[in-house]
């Protein structure tokens, strides 16, 4: 894969200084912060376990530590791989010096992670095979986590080495699908049965449409800016090291800040979701259920359970289930096919969950030995309801769907949560990653997409589109690619400005985007098979 050359025939004076080495004290400070983050994670887990938590074996905790380091490593690589896109425009328009821009972006990535909702995190998890999620603390569960994270890191590092702005989101989705397919094949099933293809398609549309949205919106925004703001200097390359006019500089810094914040809020969640899976599987006593819910939640939960039971019981009328209800519900989640046992089994699960929660008085009072089982039952029920509400064969009325949705929201409060310390350590990893290794991707975005130097108006247009698109996707719980939106936005502004595109770069970017899914799937599937053979 060849890499396009930089902008030809440009005066050296307008190229920003990207070669300033980091101060030794800065490097040591970053190392100290990173080690401090790991120590904080270890202390938080120790504190959350409490003095009475049962700790039977050391081996799972060793795997937990290794999995956490790999998960945070993924976020670190994600930081310097993807976030470089946010700073390219302010650097190449001389709005901020490179070193300051990178540190500023790292800070806002950190803040974005801290304020994220968690919706994207659990949207990613729902792609994983249900049997592995329910047994994530097993050898198969750890094999899954290791395989998909290591595959994502390998592809991210490879594309970074060639300076190609490939998508970390795209990579992680491909890795998850690869594990799902490999797991289904190893279990003697059709490979296509190992993935929630409905959710994968929904996420795939968001990822595939984001480059088109970035290109067209940035194209249109630059043309609109040219029509409304008739200042010639905005549409020309910066002269020497001159800073842009104050208002356009403020806009560029604002959009860089917004993209960095939105990137942290969206991309940081992917690592969070996987870390929560690791914690749930290893120490379910502390992380399987949200024990911070107030006592008032029990009364609301009981009411929602009653309404949901009425809906499911009506559908189950005339049928009964004898024995364990979980296999029938699991089969429905995996195959999306309603059978005679689906509704009766779901009805038993709903009533059993309600009885246990009411018996214990609150989530926090659930016995250690029951926490994992309650969480798995809640997860199964939530996923089954999610599919039922989209299943035409379920023939649910608007009122029935509303009752099930309310109940699902109530049990999701107990299972879909992210402790503050997880957000903090992921924020540290992503923020530190932003300040390391950013140059390769910045040069590609700033010099190798268009045939002329990036102008002030082009930088502002591309960043505004990226900020709005990523922010909207985060609100809807959809993972989109900062890389796709920003780099295609820059290409859109180059086309609108008549600057021309370096087709070698565009071809390499397109090839990286096309290859990301299949290569990530192949890598993660192969690694999963290897780890299952070893463990």
N, C-alpha and C positions, 0 to 999 in steps of 0.2 A: 504494500500500500504506500504509494508515494505521497509526500506532503507538499502542497503548493508553496511557491516562493512568496516572499513578502511583497508589499506594494512596490512596483518598479518606479524608478525615476522620481522619487520623492526627496525633497531636501532633508538632510540629516537633522536639521535644527528642529523640525516639527515632530520628530519621533520622541516619545517620552523616554525618560531614563528608567530602564527596567533592571539594570544590572547592579544596583547598589546592594552590597552584601549586608546581611543581617548582623547587628551588633552581637558580640558574644553574650552580653548580659541579657539581651532579648531572647536568645536561644535557650539559655539556662532558665530564664523565667518561664518560658513555654514548657520546658521539660518538667519544671517544678509544678506548674499548674496541672499538667497531664497526670503526673504521679499523685498529686493531691486529689484529683478527681477519682482515680482508682481507689485510693485509700478511703475517700468519702463513701464510695459505693460499698466497699467492704464493711465499713462501720455501720452504714445504714441497714444493710442486711442483718448484721449481728444484732443491732438494736431492735429491728422489726421482729426477729425471731423470738426475743424475750427469754427470760430465764426458765420458763416451763415448757418451751417448745421441744418436742422429741427430736433428737439428732442421732440416728441409728448408725449411719455410715459416713465415712469421709469422702469416698469416691465420687458421689454425686456432687459434692461441693467443689471438688477439684474440676469436674466437668463444667459446673456452673461458672467458676472463675474463668476458665478457658473460653467458654461461650460468650461471656460478657466482654472479654478483651477483644474477641473477634468481631462482635457486634459493634463495639465502639470503634474498632479499626475500620469497619465499613463506613461509619459516619465520618470518621476522620478523612478517609479517602474521598468520600462524597463531598466534604467541605472544599478541598482544593481542586476537585475535578469539576464540580458544578458551579460553585459560587464565584469562580473566576469570571464567569459570564457577567455577573452583576457589576464588577469593577472595571471591565474593559472600556466602557464608554466614558466614564469619568477620567480614566487615566489617559486615553487617547485624545480627549478634548482638553487636556491640561486643567481640568476642573479641580483635581486633587493630585498630589504627588502619589506615586505608586505605593510607597510604604504606608502612608497615612490611609489611602483608600482601602487597602487590604485590611488594616487593623480596624477601620471603621466598619467595613462589611462584616468582619468577624464578630464585632460587638453586636450588630443588629441580627446576625444569624443566631447568636446566643439568646437574645431577647425573644426572637421569633419562636424558638423551640420552647422557651419557658411559658409562653402564653398560648401554645397550641391546644386545640380542643381534644385531640385523640381520635377524631372520626376517621381520618386517613389511616391511622395505625391499625384500627380494627377492620377497616375495609380491606387492607392488605392481608391480614390474617385469615379472613373469610375465604381466600383463594386456596388455602392449604387443605389437604385431605382431612376430613373430619376425624378419622380414626387415629391420625397422628397427633392432632390437636388434643384429643382426649387422653392420649398416652405420651404426651410430650416429654415426660420425665423418663421414659424408657430409652433403651438403646436406639430404637428406631426414631424416636423423637429427637434425640441429640444428633443422630446421623442427618436428619432432615435439616436442622438448624445449621450445623457445620457445613453441609454441602451447599446450601443455597447462599450462605454468607461468603464462603471462600470463593465460590464461582463468581459472585458479583464483584468481589474485590479484584480477582484476577482480570476480568474483562475491563473494569474501570481503570486499573493500572496500565493495561495494554493500550487502551485508547488514549489515555493521558500521555503515555510515552511518545506517541505519534502526534500529540497536540490536537487530537480530534475531540470536539465537544459532543461526545456520546452521552446518552441519558442514563443516569443512575437509577431512575425510576423504571425505565424500560428494562434495564439489566436485572433489577430485583424481581420484577414481574416474570421475566423469562426464567429466572432461577427457580422461582416458586412453581411455575408450571412444569419445569423439568423434573423437579422432585415428585410432584403429583403424578406425572405420567410414569416415572420409574417405579414409584411405590405401587401403582395399580398393576403394572406388568409383573413385578416381583410377587404379587399376591394372586397371580393367575387370572387377572381381569383385563379387559380391553383398556389400553392406555388412555383412551379418551374419557374413561369413567373416573379418573383420579383428580379431576379439576372441576371447580365450579365455573363452567364455561359462560354462564350468564353473567356472572360478576366479572370474569376475565374480559368478556366482550365489552362490558360497560367501561371498565378501566382502559381497555385497548382503544376504544373510541376517543377517550380523553387524551391519551398519549399520541394517537395518530393524527388527530385533528389539531393539536396544539401548534405544530409547525405551520399549518395552513392559516390558522388564526393569527399567529405571529406575523407571518409574511403579509397577509392581506391588510390587517389592521394597521401595521406600521407603514405600509405603502400608502394607505389612505390618509393616515394621520399626518404624514409628511407633506402630502399634496395639500391637505387642508391648512397646515401651518404656513405653507408657501403662499396660499391665497390670502390668509388673514394677517400674517406678519411679514411685511415686505421690508426686511432688513437683510441686505445682501451678505453681510458678514456671517450670518447664521448658517448660510448654505455653502460656505467655503471652508477649506481646510484651515486649521489654526495656523497663524503666522508665528514662526519661531516658538518660544515658550509662553506666548501671551495667553493670559487667562481669558475665558469668554466673558461677555457682558454679565453684570451681576445677576440679573434676573434669570438668564438662561443657565448660569452656573448654579444658582440656587435650585432651579428645576432639575438639573442633572444630578446634583447631590441628593435631592429629595427622592428622585426615582431610583437611584442606586440604593439608597437607604430602604425604600419600599420593597425593591426586589430582594434585597438581602433578608429583610424581615419576613417576607412572604416565603422565601426559600426555606428559611429556618422553620417556619410554622408548618410548611407542607412536607419537605423532605426529612426533617428531623423526626417526624412521626413514624417513618418506616422502621428505623432502628428501635424506637420505643416499643412498637408492637411486638417485634421479635424478642426483645429483652423481657417483656412481660410473659411471653410464652415460656421462655427459659426459666423465669422465676416461678411461674405457676407449676411447671413440671418438677422443679427441684425442691422448692419449699412452699408447697400448697397451703400449709398451715398459716402462712403470713400473707400470701399474695393471690390465692385462688378466689377469695371473696373480699369485697370492699367493706372492711370493718368500721370504716369511718361514717357509714350511713347513720342518720339519726334514728331514734326509737320510733318516731312518727312514721317512718318508712314502712314499718310492719303493717300498720292499719291501711295505708294506701295500697300496699302489696296484696293484702287480703281481699280488698274490694276489687282490684283488677283481676285477681285470680278467680274470684266468683263469676265475674262477667265473662272471662275467657272460657271458663269451664262450661258455662251454659252454651256457648257457641259450639265448642268441640263436642260436648255430649249430644247435642242435637244432630250433629253430623255422624256421630258414632252409634246412633239409635239402632238397636237390633243386633249389635255386635258386642262381643266381650273379649277380653284378653286374659289369658291364664299364663302366669309366669312372668319373666322379665320383659318389660315393655321397651327397653332400650334398643334391641336389635331392629325392631320394626321401624322405629323413628330414625335410627341411623341409616337404614336402607332407603328410606324416603329422601333423606338429605343427600345421599350419594347418587341415587337413581332418578330422583324427581318424579316418581310414579306413585300415585295414591293406590294403596291396596286395602283389603278388608281390615288389616291390622293397624293401619296408620292412625286413624282417628281414635280408636279405643286405647291404643298404646299412648298416644299423646295425652289423652284425657287422664290416664293413670299417672303419668309424669307430672302434669300440672297439679293434680290433687296431692301427690306425694310431696312435691316441693312446698306447696302451701302449708301442709301439715307440719313439715319439719321446721319451717321458719316460724310459724306460730308457736310451736312447742318450745323452741329455744328463746323466744321473745325478741330476738334481734339477730342480725347477721353476726355481730361481734361475739355472741354467746355460743355459736355453733362449736361443738367439740372438735378438737384437733383431728381426730381420726375420721370425722365426717365431712370436713371442709371440702376436700378434693372431690368426693362423690356428689355433694350438693352442687358444686360448681359445674361439674360435667353434665349433671341433669339440667341445670339452668341453660348451659350452652346448647345442648341438644334441643331443648324446647324452643329457645330463641331462634336458632337456625331453621328449625322445622316451620315455625310460624312465618319467618321471613320468606321462605319458599312458597308456603301456602298462600300468602297474600298476593303473590305474583302468578300463582298457578290457576289457569282458567278452569281446569277440571275441579277445583275446589268449590267453584260457584258461590263465592262469598258475597253477601250484600254489603253495601257501604257501612251499615251499622255493625255488622259482624267484623268487617275489616278494622273498623275503628276500635272495637273492643279488644281485638287481638293485638293491634298496634300499641294500645295503652299498656297492655300486660307485658308485651315484649320490652317496651321502654322501661318498665319497672324492674324486670329481671336483669336487663342490661346495666342498670345502675349498680347492680351488685357484682357484676362480672367484668364489665368493660370500664376499667379505671386505670390511671397511671399515677403512681406515687410521685411526689415532687422531686425526690432525690433522683429518680430515673430521668426526669426531664433535665435536671441540672447536669448530670454526667454526660448525657447525650448532647446538651448544649455546649458543654466544654469541648467535647470531641469535635463537633461540627465547627465551632468557633476557631479552635486551634488549627483544624484542617484548612480553613479558609486562608490562614496566614502562611501556609507551606505549599510549595510546588505550584503556585498559581500562574507562573509566567507562561508556561507552554500554551495553555488554553487562552490566556489573555492575548497573546500574540496572534493566535489564529483568528479570534473574533475581531481584533483591532486592525489587522493588517492583511489577512489572507482570504477574506470573504469578498470584499469589493476591490475594484481596480484603482480606487483613489482613497485618500485618507478620510477617515470618519469625520464628518462635520458636526457642529454643535447640535443642529436641528435633527440630524440623523440619530445621534446618541440619545437625545431626549425622547424622540418618537419611539425608538425600539424599547427603551427602558419603561416608558409609560405603559406601553402595551403589555410588556412582560409583568409589570407590577399588578395591573388590573386582572390579567388572565390567571395568574397564580393565586392571587387573593380570592378571586371568585371560585376557583377550583377547591381551595381550602375550605371555603364556606359550605360547599356541597359535599365535602368528604371525598374528593376525587384526587388521586395523585397525578400531577402533570409534571412535565419536565421543564425546569428552568432553562436547561441547555437548548431544548427544541424551540421554545418560545423566543428566547433572546437572540440566538444565532439566526433563526429564520426571520426575526424582526429586523436585524441588521441587514440581511439580504434584501428584505422588502424595501428598506429605505434606499439602498444602493440602486435598486431597480427604479424606484420612483424618482430618484435624483438624476437618472441617466448616467450613473457612474460606471456601470458595467460590473459584472460578477466574474470572479476568478473560477472558471468552471472546474478546474482541477480540484479546488477545495470543495466546491459544491458536490462534485462527484464523490469525493472521499467521505464527506459528511453523510450523503445519502447512503453510501455503501455501509458506513458504520451503523446508521439507523436501521438499515435492512438486516444486517447481520446480527445485531444485538440480541434479538429474541432467540433465533435458532442456536447461536453460539452459547448464550447463557443457559438455554435449556439443555443442550448437549453436555456442557461442563457440569451443571448441577446434577443432572441425571446420572452421569458417570461417577461423580464423587459420591452420590448417595449409594449407588450400587457398591462402590469400593468400601465405604464406611460400614455398610450393612454386612459385608463379607468379613470385616475385621472385628466388629463389635459382637 
